[in-house]
């Protein structure tokens, strides 16, 4: 969005809900969708005299994330109280980490539209508890408070202000989303609020070193809305400055229905929150043994898997990137290639092409695919051995998707076998040539564009079943006379 005069500067704060079974400081469940306040204990409700107890699984997940982004895992981190009053915050403070977070100074590489790689710095990732939720729907003039989410463990991942466009911000957000799901520390469900982001956006004139005043857009919960919200905010700030106004530091909300951001409250500084170490919680000591134990559980990370797909299967960086966008998709592709090792590129084309399109169309995840890896291999084998052409294969794929039948069953039932018998193809060519004397004379007098006409007519005569490579070869000879 930024034009020639202006440069956009963006930093993201991503909140990822950790996939623990219980909350960060209590034994309450974290499952989504329970009746209001059914999963809130006395600790979550902020009753006087109750004491928080740290969930070790949440610490392990934060460390796992730190290792995956090549960050420094802090041997001694401290929980602080962030004080503010809000109806969904029963204690009057949120337990978070401030001066000493558990993860510091990491980075992540993203691929830009032009194929270049950009390194984005990650300042910190700290543990904190989530707040409750204010409910406004169906309550008339009242608001309700659901404290099921209060105390749910989060890591807040804070980037450096290294992003320079809404597109870059979305690429980075998607990369973090992929990573936390690979690590199995967050389900990444944006609709349920378990993965959400705040965007800090400012603009400055090109060539300026000093950052402009930033506005923070709160709790955007889809990739599309993040891009739209940032683009809208950039345009708003440029218009404001160019018409003589000043950007004020504030928190804004994005309204997707109106495609605009609007002011929510003036932005607080850290001192407004009166941070101080939580007296009820000891500092978190992470030992080298604990870190080594977590390191041993790291899976093959998306970038490593993509690099292996390029070297092992000869794929392009783009194809490998698409296939490793989720752990499940990568596993599906590897299952296909294991049983169909002769042409990994053909397999990638089908997984990224027809299969991805069908999943998209029916709004399904790869784990819900109506064609498993085995049946897809059955189809690829029939393309490879010449039983069907690539074009007919698309028809077979659709029938498999709709009926659940195997490729062989569909080919048999619909009589789709490719004609690879030279004599049968020659016969069809002879018939077409006999019916098209004018076109034949034109072709032989130099109008070789008519070759396509003859291919089309023979395909029509054979019901689209002539083997394309054989047809082209035989047709060239016949037309040359």
Buried (B, 14 or more C-beta within 10 A) or exposed (E): BBEEEBBBBBBBBBBBBBBBEBBBBBEBBBEBEBEBBEBBBEBBBBEEEBEBEBBEBBBBBBBBBBBBBEBEBBBEBBBBBBBEEEEBBBBEBBBBBBEBBBBBBBBBEBBEEEEEEBEBBBBBBBBBBBBBBEBEEEEEEEEBBBBBBBBBBBBBBBBBBBBBBBBBBBBBBBBBBBBBBBBEBBBBEBEEBBBBBBBBBBBBEEEEEEEBBBBBBBEBBBBEBBBBBBBBBBBBBBEBBEEEEEBEBBBBBBEEEEEBBEEBEEBBEEEEBEBEBBEEBEEBEBEEEBBEEBEEEEEBBBBEBBBBBBEEBEBEBBBBBBBBBBBEBBBBBBBBBEBBEEBBEBBBBBBBEBBBEBBEEEEEEBEEBBBEBEBBBBBBBBBEEEBBBEEBBBBBBEBBBEEEBBBBBBBEEEEBBBBBEEEBBBBBBEEBBEEBEEBBEBBEEEEEEBBEBBBEBBBEBBEBBBBBEBBEEBBEEBBEE
